[in-house]
Amino acid sequence: MIKNIFRGMAIGITETVPGVSGSTIAMILGIYEKLIYSLSILTSHERKEAMPFLITFGLGMVIGFALSINIINYLLHTYRTPTLMFFVGIIVAFIPFLWKEANNHAKTNLTMKHYLIITLFVCLVVLGQLLGGSNTLEMSNLSLGNYLFLVSAGFIASTALVLPGISGALMLTILGIYEIATAAVISLYIS
């Protein structure tokens, strides 16, 4: 039980860092299949089997997320460029692991060219963030279009939670609302 809390904390922390996939960390920790299986039987009669694991894991994930989101937000506001460069470094460091996993599961072999294109895309996104400044959105006066965009972004980011190698935080960064999302979570946490 305690082990599942710590595993959940590791994945919760991971989910706040753009470029690092919580699912990839679940694979490294050896619990990805159990997590997916437990989630898949949640609506069946076997859900009692999954509940102890999911509750302890979920508790750990919430704790890890809550602890790390404040640190990430502080770093982004105080040391924006070094923090974003750190994220780029993490993304680049994970490429060999992702390459190995993708080649193990893909029907076709991916080449270095594929990963170079992905890396360049991510670097361009981060560069755009550096040059574009901080994202702001007036949360008290949202249009229908903004609501639809935020719901869509949340859907995309949550889908990334179950796909190894795809970071939900990176998806929010690509969509330009990572800082908005972290600020919103912190304001809920403080309130």
C-alpha positions as CSV (number, residue, x, y, z in Angstrom):
1,M,0.0,0.0,0.0
2,I,2.7,2.5,1.0
3,K,4.7,1.5,-2.1
4,N,1.7,2.5,-4.3
5,I,1.5,5.9,-2.6
6,F,5.1,6.6,-3.4
7,R,4.7,5.3,-7.0
8,G,1.7,7.6,-7.3
9,M,3.7,10.5,-5.9
10,A,6.5,9.9,-8.5
11,I,3.9,10.0,-11.3
12,G,2.1,13.0,-9.8
13,I,5.4,15.0,-9.8
14,T,6.1,13.8,-13.3
15,E,2.8,15.1,-14.6
16,T,3.7,18.7,-13.7
17,V,6.9,18.6,-15.8
18,P,6.5,19.2,-19.6
19,G,8.2,16.5,-21.6
20,V,8.1,13.8,-19.0
21,S,5.3,11.3,-19.4
22,G,3.7,9.9,-16.3
23,S,2.9,6.8,-18.3
24,T,6.5,6.4,-19.2
25,I,7.4,6.6,-15.5
26,A,4.7,4.0,-14.8
27,M,6.4,1.7,-17.3
28,I,9.8,2.3,-15.7
29,L,8.2,1.5,-12.3
30,G,6.6,-1.6,-13.7
31,I,3.0,-0.7,-12.9
32,Y,1.7,0.6,-16.3
33,E,-0.1,-2.7,-17.2
34,K,-1.6,-3.0,-13.7
35,L,-2.7,0.6,-13.8
36,I,-4.4,0.3,-17.2
37,Y,-6.0,-3.0,-16.2
38,S,-7.3,-1.5,-12.9
39,L,-8.8,1.4,-14.8
40,S,-10.4,-0.9,-17.4
41,I,-12.2,-3.0,-14.8
42,L,-13.5,0.1,-12.9
43,T,-16.9,-0.2,-14.4
44,S,-17.2,-4.0,-14.2
45,H,-18.2,-6.3,-11.3
46,E,-14.5,-6.8,-10.6
47,R,-13.9,-3.2,-9.5
48,K,-13.4,-4.2,-5.9
49,E,-10.2,-5.9,-7.0
50,A,-8.9,-2.6,-8.4
51,M,-10.0,-0.1,-5.7
52,P,-7.2,-0.6,-3.1
53,F,-4.5,-0.1,-5.8
54,L,-6.3,2.8,-7.4
55,I,-7.1,4.6,-4.2
56,T,-3.6,4.4,-2.8
57,F,-2.0,5.2,-6.2
58,G,-4.4,8.1,-6.7
59,L,-3.7,9.5,-3.3
60,G,0.0,9.5,-4.0
61,M,-0.5,11.1,-7.3
62,V,-2.5,13.9,-5.8
63,I,0.1,14.5,-3.1
64,G,3.0,14.5,-5.6
65,F,1.1,16.8,-8.0
66,A,0.2,19.3,-5.2
67,L,3.8,19.3,-3.9
68,S,5.4,19.9,-7.3
69,I,3.0,22.3,-8.9
70,N,3.9,25.1,-6.6
71,I,7.6,24.6,-7.2
72,I,7.2,24.5,-11.0
73,N,5.0,27.7,-10.9
74,Y,7.6,29.5,-8.8
75,L,10.5,28.4,-11.1
76,L,8.5,29.5,-14.2
77,H,7.8,32.9,-12.7
78,T,11.3,33.5,-11.2
79,Y,13.6,31.6,-13.5
80,R,11.6,31.3,-16.7
81,T,14.3,30.7,-19.3
82,P,16.5,28.3,-17.2
83,T,13.3,26.4,-16.2
84,L,12.2,26.0,-19.9
85,M,15.7,25.0,-20.9
86,F,15.6,22.4,-18.1
87,F,12.4,21.0,-19.6
88,V,14.0,20.8,-23.0
89,G,16.9,18.9,-21.5
90,I,14.5,16.4,-19.9
91,I,12.7,15.9,-23.2
92,V,16.0,15.3,-25.0
93,A,17.2,12.9,-22.2
94,F,14.0,10.8,-22.6
95,I,14.4,10.4,-26.3
96,P,16.6,7.2,-26.1
97,F,14.1,5.6,-23.7
98,L,11.2,6.5,-26.0
99,W,13.0,5.3,-29.0
100,K,13.6,1.9,-27.4
101,E,10.0,1.6,-26.3
102,A,8.6,2.8,-29.6
103,N,10.7,0.3,-31.5
104,N,9.6,-2.5,-29.2
105,H,6.0,-1.8,-29.8
106,A,5.8,-0.3,-33.3
107,K,5.1,-2.3,-36.4
108,T,7.7,-0.3,-38.2
109,N,11.1,0.8,-36.9
110,L,11.5,4.4,-36.2
111,T,14.7,6.1,-37.3
112,M,16.7,8.8,-35.8
113,K,15.1,11.1,-38.4
114,H,11.7,10.7,-36.7
115,Y,13.1,11.6,-33.3
116,L,15.0,14.5,-34.7
117,I,11.8,15.9,-36.2
118,I,10.0,15.4,-32.8
119,T,12.9,17.0,-30.9
120,L,13.0,20.0,-33.3
121,F,9.3,20.5,-33.0
122,V,9.5,20.5,-29.2
123,C,12.4,22.9,-29.2
124,L,10.5,25.2,-31.5
125,V,7.5,25.1,-29.1
126,V,9.7,26.0,-26.2
127,L,11.5,28.7,-28.2
128,G,8.1,30.1,-29.1
129,Q,7.3,30.2,-25.4
130,L,10.5,32.0,-24.6
131,L,10.0,34.6,-27.3
132,G,6.3,35.0,-26.7
133,G,6.4,35.8,-23.0
134,S,4.0,34.6,-20.4
135,N,0.5,33.4,-21.4
136,T,-2.4,35.2,-19.9
137,L,-6.1,34.6,-20.1
138,E,-8.7,36.5,-18.1
139,M,-10.4,33.6,-16.3
140,S,-13.3,35.7,-15.1
141,N,-14.4,36.8,-18.6
142,L,-14.2,33.8,-20.9
143,S,-16.0,33.5,-24.2
144,L,-17.6,30.3,-25.4
145,G,-14.7,29.8,-27.7
146,N,-12.3,30.0,-24.8
147,Y,-14.3,27.5,-22.8
148,L,-14.4,25.1,-25.7
149,F,-10.6,25.6,-26.2
150,L,-9.9,24.9,-22.5
151,V,-12.1,21.8,-22.4
152,S,-10.4,20.5,-25.6
153,A,-7.0,21.2,-24.1
154,G,-8.0,19.4,-20.9
155,F,-9.2,16.4,-23.0
156,I,-6.0,16.3,-25.0
157,A,-3.8,16.5,-21.8
158,S,-5.8,13.9,-20.0
159,T,-5.6,11.5,-23.0
160,A,-1.9,11.9,-22.8
161,L,-2.0,10.5,-19.3
162,V,-2.5,7.0,-20.5
163,L,-0.2,7.1,-23.6
164,P,3.5,6.3,-22.8
165,G,5.9,8.9,-24.1
166,I,3.3,11.7,-24.4
167,S,3.4,14.3,-21.6
168,G,0.1,16.0,-20.7
169,A,2.1,19.0,-19.4
170,L,3.9,19.2,-22.8
171,M,0.5,19.1,-24.6
172,L,-0.6,22.0,-22.5
173,T,2.7,23.8,-23.3
174,I,2.2,23.2,-27.0
175,L,-1.4,24.5,-26.8
176,G,0.0,27.6,-25.0
177,I,-1.9,27.2,-21.7
178,Y,0.6,25.4,-19.4
179,E,1.2,28.4,-17.2
180,I,-2.5,29.3,-17.2
181,A,-3.3,25.7,-16.1
182,T,-0.7,25.7,-13.3
183,A,-1.8,29.1,-12.1
184,A,-5.5,27.9,-12.0
185,V,-4.6,24.8,-10.1
186,I,-2.6,26.9,-7.6
187,S,-5.4,29.3,-7.1
188,L,-7.8,26.4,-6.4
189,Y,-5.3,25.0,-4.0
190,I,-4.9,28.3,-2.1
191,S,-8.6,29.1,-2.0
